[in-house]
């Protein structure tokens, strides 16, 4: 499957690049991020994923959300509240 990814949280993504990525059928949002890491030769710290908020095809998503073929995924800063 081909997924388009935009990393808006550039200061947290350590060199992950925007663009199209090939992922396996049934991939989740976190699977897509891990694929991006592998393709770009980047390893994010294990706790980094909690710093992200995901928008998948214009709807909020979680790391475990399945990603359909042709999806558009935005990776943003998580919103901190108080």
C-alpha positions in Angstrom: 0.0 0.0 0.0 1.1 3.5 -0.6 0.7 6.1 2.2 1.5 9.9 2.0 3.0 11.2 5.2 3.6 14.8 6.3 5.8 15.4 9.4 4.6 18.7 10.8 6.5 18.1 14.1 9.9 18.5 12.4 11.8 19.2 15.6 10.7 15.8 17.0 11.1 13.7 13.9 15.0 13.9 13.6 15.2 13.7 9.8 12.1 11.8 8.8 11.0 13.1 5.4 7.6 13.9 4.0 6.4 11.9 1.0 5.0 8.6 -0.2 5.9 5.4 1.7 5.1 1.7 0.9 3.7 -0.2 3.8 2.3 -3.7 4.3 -1.5 -4.4 4.0 -3.1 -4.0 7.4 -0.5 -1.5 8.7 -1.3 0.8 11.6 -0.3 4.4 12.1 2.7 3.3 14.2 3.7 0.8 11.5 3.8 3.6 9.0 6.0 5.7 11.4 8.4 2.7 11.8 8.5 2.2 8.1 9.4 5.9 7.7 12.2 5.4 10.2 13.6 2.4 8.3 13.5 4.1 4.9 15.1 7.3 6.3 17.7 5.6 8.4 16.4 7.3 11.6 15.6 5.7 15.0 13.4 7.8 17.2 13.6 7.4 21.0 11.1 4.7 22.2 9.1 7.3 24.1 8.9 9.8 21.2 5.6 8.4 19.9 3.7 9.9 22.9 4.8 13.4 21.7 2.8 13.0 18.4 -0.8 13.5 17.4 -1.9 11.8 14.2 -4.4 13.0 11.6 -5.4 10.3 9.2 -7.5 11.3 6.2 -8.7 14.5 8.1 -9.7 12.6 11.3 -7.8 12.1 14.6 -6.1 8.8 14.8 -4.2 6.7 17.4 -1.1 4.6 16.9 -3.1 1.4 16.6 -5.5 2.9 13.9 -5.4 0.8 10.7 -4.3 2.8 7.7 -6.1 2.3 4.3 -4.3 2.3 1.0 -3.8 5.8 -0.4 -4.2 7.5 3.0 -2.9 10.9 4.0 -1.2 10.9 7.4 -0.1 14.1 9.2 2.2 13.7 12.2 1.8 16.7 14.6 2.9 17.8 18.1 0.7 16.3 20.7 -1.5 18.9 22.4 -0.6 19.5 26.0 -3.3 20.6 28.3 -3.5 21.6 31.9 
